[in-house]
Amino acid sequence: MASLAIIGVGRIGGEVAFLSASLGIVHKLVLYDNVPSLLKAQVLDLRHAGLETEISTDINDIREADICVFTAGLPRDPSVKTRADLLESNLEVIRNYTPLFSRFSGILVTVTNPMDINNYFLCRKSGIEKERCIGFGGQLDSARFGLVLRSQGIGGSPVVLGEHGEHQVPLFSALDNEIGVIAREEILTGLRTASMEVIKGKGGTVFGPAHHLAHLVRAVSNDSRELLSCSAVLEGEYGIHGCSLGVPSRIGRNGILGIEEWQLDSWEQEKMDAAGKFAAELSGKAVSSR
């Protein structure tokens, strides 16, 4: 088992801590939040569960963790049109923590939106090898895609690549049915707003992200080497440079063990190119900003 640090223990961070401990994925938790009362409450709530998992709230222990899940920052709410709109505010939060990773030797999982941009920023500014920086979002997008496909009786493997946001790329070429461009665009439009009904109804998504994050933590901890859609820093894969985007990633104890480059059809390639252009532009501005 591994030790897991979580920075930001609100809805998602707290649930990931509980799932990882209760499912026996990790033997130690290191929890930190800039709201002391929330941190204290989450730790006490976890201890009331009767779990034997060791819990630390010493921020310095984060450097020694095997895995660190970064969820700190403002969440998306109904007033936030797209995840990219959170960049300016959340980049300030991330800058405050970046020095903490200068001596971090574990696997960093970025959740804070806009995730792809923040994952690239943390990788470049912290000096962590790109293989150890995993952006979370593709698993959740793929699950939402699968829900849509099942509701329409469409078979095949639901996979979403690209940006975790407006420029996500559902792979229709991997499905059993031929899906026309008009239907593809309609489904893509729905996927872009898939989280909003949850956000409007309960203030934020929790169960979906937490479930898939726990799965990702387990994949790293167990060195499962399974293929997951994760955001990885790209240096030419899919013809894209200078950003982090969702791609088929082989996940294990050392992070991203490899990236598979799948053959995309023309519609998918066009969407992937647009995602790369969008993410690279924002990432360049973020990294060069003060």
C-alpha positions as CSV (number, residue, x, y, z in Angstrom):
1,M,0.0,0.0,0.0
2,A,1.0,3.6,-0.5
3,S,0.9,6.8,1.4
4,L,-1.5,9.5,0.0
5,A,-1.3,13.2,0.4
6,I,-4.3,15.4,-0.4
7,I,-4.0,19.2,-0.7
8,G,-7.5,20.6,-0.5
9,V,-9.9,18.4,1.6
10,G,-13.2,19.8,0.6
11,R,-15.9,17.8,-1.2
12,I,-13.7,15.8,-3.6
13,G,-10.6,15.7,-1.5
14,G,-12.4,14.5,1.6
15,E,-14.2,11.8,-0.3
16,V,-11.0,10.6,-2.0
17,A,-9.4,10.4,1.4
18,F,-12.3,8.4,2.8
19,L,-12.5,6.0,-0.2
20,S,-8.7,5.4,-0.3
21,A,-8.6,4.6,3.4
22,S,-11.8,2.6,3.6
23,L,-11.0,0.5,0.5
24,G,-7.5,-0.3,1.9
25,I,-5.7,1.4,-1.0
26,V,-3.4,3.4,1.3
27,H,-2.0,2.9,4.7
28,K,-1.3,6.6,5.5
29,L,-3.0,9.9,4.7
30,V,-1.4,13.3,4.8
31,L,-4.2,16.0,4.6
32,Y,-3.8,19.7,4.3
33,D,-6.2,22.6,3.7
34,N,-5.9,26.3,4.2
35,V,-9.1,26.3,6.2
36,P,-8.1,24.9,9.6
37,S,-11.6,24.3,10.8
38,L,-12.5,22.2,7.7
39,L,-9.2,20.2,8.0
40,K,-9.9,19.5,11.6
41,A,-13.5,18.4,10.9
42,Q,-12.5,16.1,8.0
43,V,-9.8,14.4,10.1
44,L,-12.1,13.9,13.0
45,D,-14.8,12.5,10.7
46,L,-12.4,10.1,9.2
47,R,-11.3,8.9,12.6
48,H,-14.9,8.4,13.7
49,A,-15.1,5.9,10.9
50,G,-12.9,3.7,13.0
51,L,-10.3,3.3,10.3
52,E,-6.8,2.2,11.3
53,T,-5.2,4.5,8.6
54,E,-2.6,6.8,10.0
55,I,-3.4,10.5,9.4
56,S,-1.0,13.4,9.4
57,T,-1.8,17.1,9.0
58,D,1.9,18.2,8.8
59,I,2.4,19.9,5.5
60,N,6.0,18.9,5.4
61,D,5.0,15.2,5.3
62,I,3.5,15.8,1.8
63,R,7.0,15.7,0.3
64,E,7.4,12.1,1.6
65,A,4.1,10.8,0.2
66,D,4.0,8.2,-2.6
67,I,1.1,10.0,-4.2
68,C,-0.3,13.6,-3.9
69,V,-3.7,14.6,-5.1
70,F,-4.0,18.3,-5.7
71,T,-7.6,19.6,-5.4
72,A,-7.0,23.0,-3.8
73,G,-8.7,26.0,-5.4
74,L,-12.1,27.4,-6.3
75,P,-14.5,24.7,-7.6
76,R,-16.8,25.2,-10.5
77,D,-20.3,26.6,-9.7
78,P,-23.3,27.6,-11.8
79,S,-21.8,31.1,-12.3
80,V,-18.6,29.7,-13.9
81,K,-19.3,29.2,-17.6
82,T,-16.3,27.0,-18.4
83,R,-13.5,25.4,-16.4
84,A,-11.0,27.7,-18.2
85,D,-12.6,30.7,-16.5
86,L,-11.1,29.5,-13.2
87,L,-7.5,29.8,-14.4
88,E,-6.6,33.2,-13.0
89,S,-7.9,32.6,-9.5
90,N,-6.7,29.0,-9.2
91,L,-3.3,29.7,-10.6
92,E,-2.7,32.0,-7.6
93,V,-3.5,29.1,-5.3
94,I,-1.2,26.7,-7.2
95,R,1.7,29.2,-7.1
96,N,1.6,29.1,-3.3
97,Y,2.1,25.4,-3.2
98,T,4.6,24.9,-6.1
99,P,7.7,25.3,-3.9
100,L,6.4,22.4,-1.8
101,F,7.0,20.0,-4.7
102,S,10.7,20.9,-5.2
103,R,11.7,17.9,-3.1
104,F,8.7,15.7,-3.8
105,S,9.6,12.3,-5.2
106,G,6.1,10.8,-5.6
107,I,3.3,10.9,-8.2
108,L,1.4,14.2,-8.5
109,V,-2.2,14.0,-9.6
110,T,-3.8,17.3,-10.6
111,V,-7.5,17.9,-10.2
112,T,-7.9,21.6,-9.8
113,N,-9.5,23.2,-12.8
114,P,-8.6,24.1,-15.5
115,M,-6.9,20.8,-14.9
116,D,-4.9,20.4,-18.1
117,I,-3.4,23.9,-17.8
118,N,-2.6,23.5,-14.1
119,N,-1.0,20.1,-14.6
120,Y,1.3,21.6,-17.2
121,F,2.1,24.6,-14.9
122,L,2.9,22.4,-11.9
123,C,5.1,20.1,-14.0
124,R,7.1,23.0,-15.5
125,K,7.4,25.1,-12.4
126,S,8.1,22.4,-9.8
127,G,10.7,20.5,-11.9
128,I,8.9,17.2,-11.5
129,E,9.4,14.8,-14.4
130,K,6.5,14.9,-16.8
131,E,5.9,11.1,-16.2
132,R,5.1,11.8,-12.6
133,C,2.5,14.5,-13.3
134,I,-0.9,13.0,-14.0
135,G,-3.9,15.2,-14.8
136,F,-7.3,13.8,-13.7
137,G,-10.4,14.2,-15.8
138,G,-10.5,11.8,-18.8
139,Q,-11.8,8.9,-16.7
140,L,-14.7,11.0,-15.6
141,D,-15.4,12.3,-19.1
142,S,-15.3,8.8,-20.5
143,A,-17.7,7.5,-17.8
144,R,-20.2,10.3,-18.8
145,F,-19.7,9.5,-22.4
146,G,-20.5,5.8,-21.6
147,L,-23.7,6.9,-19.9
148,V,-24.9,8.7,-23.0
149,L,-24.0,5.8,-25.3
150,R,-25.8,3.2,-23.1
151,S,-28.9,5.4,-23.0
152,Q,-28.9,5.3,-26.9
153,G,-28.2,1.6,-27.2
154,I,-24.7,2.3,-28.7
155,G,-22.0,-0.3,-28.0
156,G,-18.3,0.0,-27.8
157,S,-15.6,1.4,-25.6
158,P,-16.4,4.9,-24.3
159,V,-13.2,6.9,-24.3
160,V,-12.7,10.7,-24.1
161,L,-9.4,12.4,-24.9
162,G,-8.3,16.0,-25.2
163,E,-9.0,18.8,-22.8
164,H,-11.1,18.3,-19.6
165,G,-13.5,21.0,-20.7
166,E,-14.9,22.5,-23.8
167,H,-12.3,20.9,-26.0
168,Q,-12.8,17.3,-25.0
169,V,-12.6,14.6,-27.7
170,P,-15.0,11.6,-27.5
171,L,-13.8,8.8,-29.7
172,F,-16.7,7.7,-31.9
173,S,-14.4,5.7,-34.1
174,A,-14.0,3.1,-31.3
175,L,-17.7,2.4,-31.2
176,D,-19.7,-0.5,-32.7
177,N,-22.1,1.9,-34.5
178,E,-21.3,4.5,-37.1
179,I,-22.2,7.9,-35.7
180,G,-22.6,10.8,-38.1
181,V,-21.2,14.3,-37.6
182,I,-24.5,15.9,-36.6
183,A,-25.1,13.3,-33.9
184,R,-21.5,13.6,-32.7
185,E,-21.7,17.3,-32.3
186,E,-25.0,16.9,-30.3
187,I,-23.4,14.4,-28.0
188,L,-20.3,16.5,-27.6
189,T,-22.4,19.5,-26.6
190,G,-24.1,17.4,-24.0
191,L,-20.8,16.2,-22.6
192,R,-19.5,19.7,-22.2
193,T,-22.4,20.5,-19.8
194,A,-22.7,17.1,-18.2
195,S,-21.7,18.3,-14.8
196,M,-23.9,21.3,-14.6
197,E,-27.1,19.6,-13.4
198,V,-25.2,18.0,-10.5
199,I,-23.5,21.4,-9.7
200,K,-26.8,23.2,-9.8
201,G,-28.6,20.6,-7.7
202,K,-26.0,20.0,-4.9
203,G,-23.3,22.6,-5.3
204,G,-20.6,20.4,-6.9
205,T,-19.7,17.0,-8.3
206,V,-18.4,14.5,-5.7
207,F,-19.1,10.8,-6.2
208,G,-18.0,10.5,-9.9
209,P,-14.7,12.3,-9.5
210,A,-13.9,10.7,-6.2
211,H,-14.7,7.2,-7.5
212,H,-12.4,7.6,-10.5
213,L,-9.7,9.3,-8.5
214,A,-9.6,6.4,-6.0
215,H,-9.3,4.1,-9.0
216,L,-6.4,6.1,-10.3
217,V,-4.7,6.1,-6.9
218,R,-5.1,2.3,-6.7
219,A,-3.6,2.0,-10.2
220,V,-0.5,3.8,-9.1
221,S,-0.3,2.1,-5.7
222,N,-0.7,-1.4,-7.1
223,D,1.4,-0.7,-10.2
224,S,-1.5,-2.0,-12.3
225,R,-0.1,-0.7,-15.6
226,E,-3.7,-0.3,-16.9
227,L,-4.6,2.1,-19.7
228,L,-6.5,5.1,-18.5
229,S,-7.5,8.4,-20.1
230,C,-5.3,10.9,-18.2
231,S,-3.8,14.3,-18.9
232,A,-0.1,14.0,-19.7
233,V,2.5,16.6,-20.7
234,L,3.0,16.1,-24.4
235,E,6.2,16.5,-26.4
236,G,5.0,15.5,-29.9
237,E,2.5,12.8,-29.2
238,Y,-0.5,13.3,-31.4
239,G,1.5,16.1,-33.0
240,I,1.0,18.3,-30.0
241,H,3.6,20.2,-27.9
242,G,3.7,22.6,-25.0
243,C,0.7,21.5,-23.0
244,S,-1.0,18.7,-21.0
245,L,-3.9,16.8,-22.6
246,G,-6.0,13.7,-22.1
247,V,-4.4,10.7,-23.9
248,P,-4.4,6.9,-23.4
249,S,-1.8,6.5,-20.6
250,R,-0.3,3.4,-19.1
251,I,-0.4,4.0,-15.3
252,G,1.8,2.4,-12.7
253,R,3.9,3.0,-9.7
254,N,6.2,5.4,-11.5
255,G,3.3,7.4,-13.0
256,I,2.7,7.5,-16.7
257,L,4.7,4.6,-18.0
258,G,3.8,5.2,-21.6
259,I,1.3,7.0,-24.0
260,E,-0.5,5.1,-26.7
261,E,-1.1,7.0,-30.0
262,W,-4.3,5.8,-31.5
263,Q,-5.4,6.3,-35.0
264,L,-8.1,9.0,-35.0
265,D,-10.6,9.7,-37.7
266,S,-10.7,13.1,-39.4
267,W,-13.4,14.5,-37.0
268,E,-11.5,13.4,-33.9
269,Q,-8.2,14.6,-35.2
270,E,-9.6,18.1,-35.9
271,K,-11.0,18.2,-32.4
272,M,-7.7,17.0,-30.9
273,D,-5.7,19.6,-32.8
274,A,-8.1,22.3,-31.6
275,A,-7.7,21.0,-28.0
276,G,-3.9,21.2,-28.3
277,K,-4.0,24.7,-29.7
278,F,-6.3,25.9,-27.0
279,A,-4.4,24.2,-24.1
280,A,-0.9,25.2,-25.4
281,E,-2.0,28.9,-25.7
282,L,-3.3,29.0,-22.1
283,S,-0.4,27.0,-20.8
284,G,2.1,29.3,-22.3
285,K,0.5,32.3,-20.8
286,A,0.3,30.6,-17.4
287,V,3.9,29.5,-17.3
288,S,5.2,32.9,-18.5
289,S,3.0,34.9,-16.0
290,R,4.4,36.1,-12.7
